[in-house]
Amino acid sequence: MYKVGDKFIIEIEESCGADGFSQSNVWGVKGFSPLAVREETLNLLEKYVPSDAGYEKGLSDAWKVAKKICLNPDDGGIDFETIEKIFGATPYAVMKSNTPQEAIDKLKAWEEKQEIKVGDVVRVDDLVGDFVVTWNKEKTAHCMSLSTGAFCVRNHEKLAKTGKHIDLTEIFKGLEGEDAN
């Protein structure tokens, strides 16, 4: 009826008897080496059953990760080089050495770093030089050339972040102060 590893409010660690010999109706409690309970006591407790919702979420998370690292970019996946940048490993090694939640956390952190924000310094794929993002809406950004002051509007997929950021609010605050004089 009960077995090692069953969980209630407590976790059964081993089958034991008061005299140290195995008895089928006395159970050792994990984390409490001198504590043992009888089968009659366990019958009074509600047996722990893992939540189906938790299992479904874990399964869904695992599929999200598998799709991201196994599908081609055209099908919603991530290219091999990017997977190696994010995880430092091949897709196979990612699936073998990460839980779905760990992989999702790493993917989310990477995506946040890739998100285009106002003030980000970017390179525009068809133009020369660095640009600063001055306005950003969904998948489109307005950018200003740092060298010429020229403006352009591009979809996010045409932009590559440089890792630099300019705090435009500080610049505008400085201009506002100059206006007051």
N, C-alpha and C positions, 0 to 999 in steps of 0.2 A: 504494500500500500504506500509507504513512504520510502524515499531513497535518498542517498547522498546527493546534495545539490538542490533538493527541493527547498523553496523559499516560502516563508510565511512572514510573520513580522520579524522572525529570526531566520537564520540560514542553517540548515543541517550540514554538519561537516563530516560526521562519521557515525557509524553504528558502533555502540559500545555498551558495556555493562559496568556496573559499579565495581565489580571485581577485576576489570580490565579485559575480560573475555567478551567476545561479541555476543550480544543478545539481540534478538529481532525486535524487541519492543522498547529499547532504550536508545536515545539518539544524542550525540554530542552536538553542541551548538557552536557554530563558527565564531571565533573571537572571544569565546568564554571557555577556556580550556577546562576548568573544573565543573562547568555547567552541563548537565545532561537532563533531558526531559523524556518522560514516558510517552508512549503512543497515545494514551488517554488524554494527555495534555495537548498534544498536537491536534487531536480531534476537535478540541474546543476552539482552535484558531482557524481563521479563514485562510485558505491556501492562496498564495500569490500567483496570479496569472498575468503574464505580460499583456499589455494593452494592444489590441489589434490596430488602433490608431497609430501608436508608436511604431509598430512593425510596418504599417503602410507608408508612413513618412520615411522611414529608413530605406525601404524599397524604392520609393519615388526618388529620394536623394541619390541612391546608387545609380539609377537609370539616368538622372540628369548628368552626373559626372561621366558615366560611360559614354553618353552621347557627345558631350563636349570634347572628350579626349580621343574618341574613336572615329567619329564622323569627319568627313572632309569639310573644310571651311565653307564650301558651297552649300552643304547640307546642315549648317549650324554648328559645326565643330570648330576646333582650334588647330592651326597648323602645327606640325611637329616641332619646329624651332621654338615656337612660343610656349608649347608644353614644357620643353626643356628649360626655358627661361623661368617659367613659373615654379616648376617642381624640381628642376635639376635632375630630371629622370625621364625615361621613355614612358609612353602610355602604359605599357605592361607593368613597369615598375611602380608607376603611380597607383594603379589599381591594386597591386600586390601589397604596397607598404603604407597606404593611407586608408583611413575609414572614409565613408562617404562624406561625413561632416567635416573632417579635416580637409579633404579635397575641395569641398564647397567653400570653406573659409578661405583657402588659398586662392581659389578662382575669384571670389568676391573681392578680396584685397587687391588682386591684380586688376580687375575690371575698374575698381575705384581709382586706381592709379592712372588708368587709360582714359578715364572720363574727361572730356574737354570742359574746362571751366574758364570763366572770364579771368583774364590776367595770365593765362598759360602762354608760354612762348612756344610756338609751333613752327614746323616747316610745312609749306604748301607744296604738294607734289609737282605742280607744273610751274612754280615760280622760284626765283632765286632769293636766298636770304631768310632771316628769321622774321616772324610776324607775331604780334601779340593779339590774343582774342579780346575784342572789345564788346562783343555782344554774342550771346549764345542762346539758341532756341532749339530744343529737341535735337535734330540731326544736322542743323545748319549753324555756322558760325561766321560772324563778321570779324575780319582780321585786318590789322594795320601793320604795314611794313616798318620794321624798326630802323631801316636805313633810309627809306625814301618818304615815308608817311603815306604812301598809297594804300587804298583800301581794296579788299576783295571779299567776296562771299563764297564760301565753299561748304560742301557736305563734310561731315566729320570724317568719313572714310578717306578723304583727300588730305587730311591733316595728320602729322606725326608729332607727338609731344617731344620736346627736347629735354624735359626734366626741370626746366627753369620756369619761374613764375614771377610776375611783376605785380605788386600790390597797387592796382589802379586807384583805389580809394585814397591812398596816401598822396598820390600824384594830384588827384582832383582837389583834395583838401589844401594842398600847397598852392594850387591855382586860385582857389577861392580866397586864400589869404592875400595873394597878390592883387586880386580885384579890389579888395577892401582898401588898399593904399591909394 
